[in-house]
Amino acid sequence: MCGELGSACSKAGKTSRLGKWGFPVPWRSAIRFQAVQTQQSVSTIWNLRNTTHLLLCLVQAAAVSWALLTPDPFLLVRGTSLSWVQSVGDIVQHTVVFTVLSATVFCLCVVVFGEIPPVAVFVMLGYCLCVEGLQAFVPGRTCSAHDAIANITGFVLGFGFARLVTMLRPTLSRA
């Protein structure tokens, strides 16, 4: 048992629920438990957020790859309320798609790593160029320098957006 004023417990390295004057303080262990539980909840939320963000990036990359490497990318929207997408210029479509994809990927990097690693920049830039080059091998599709420039423009806009978010967001300290 803990001795007077909790001194025996503190000397033995045990935690005491005794207060300064040796009386039991039941709320101390409750506060410690709540702090641990809150820390675990925050960690779980961060893990769920990172996983969700990663899945969003993968789904976007798959959708962009499918749309750029299929012979008829407008097959899904034809005859629906999204058929207006066909009337938007090809250059605008490429720019918007790669802006959103790049911003999503770079923001994930910021969340996970705290910065945008150079390897992520080179991978996204390579993806922008490779997916356009692969269109030369898809029947009914052509490889265009204008589309490649639009892809890179979207990449730069997405990178700029992620950098802006990085500068504006408060620093978060995780234990």
Residue pairs with C-beta under 8 A, 6 or more apart in sequence:
1 8
2 8
2 9
2 14
2 16
2 18
3 9
4 22
5 18
5 20
5 21
5 22
6 16
6 18
6 19
6 22
9 15
9 16
9 18
10 16
17 24
17 25
17 26
17 28
17 29
18 24
18 25
19 25
39 175
42 174
43 174
46 174
49 111
50 108
50 111
50 112
53 104
53 107
53 108
53 111
54 108
56 104
56 108
57 101
57 104
57 105
57 108
60 100
60 101
60 104
61 101
61 105
61 127
64 97
64 98
64 101
64 131
65 131
66 73
67 73
67 97
68 131
68 132
68 134
68 135
68 141
69 131
69 134
69 135
69 138
69 141
70 138
71 138
71 139
71 140
71 141
72 140
74 83
74 85
74 86
77 83
77 85
77 86
78 86
85 93
90 146
90 147
90 150
91 146
91 147
91 150
92 150
94 147
94 150
94 151
94 154
95 150
95 151
95 153
95 154
95 157
96 154
97 154
98 128
98 150
98 151
98 152
98 153
98 154
98 155
98 157
98 158
99 154
99 155
99 157
99 158
99 161
100 154
100 158
101 124
101 154
101 158
102 124
102 128
102 154
102 155
102 157
102 158
102 159
102 161
102 162
103 157
103 158
103 159
103 161
103 162
104 158
105 120
105 124
105 158
106 116
106 120
106 124
106 158
106 159
106 161
106 162
106 163
107 161
107 162
107 165
109 115
109 116
109 117
109 120
109 162
110 116
110 162
110 165
110 166
110 169
115 166
116 159
116 162
116 163
116 166
121 159
124 155
124 158
124 159
125 152
125 155
128 148
128 151
128 152
128 154
128 155
129 148
129 151
129 152
131 151
132 143
132 144
132 147
132 148
132 151
133 143
133 148
135 141
135 142
135 143
135 144
135 147
136 142
136 143
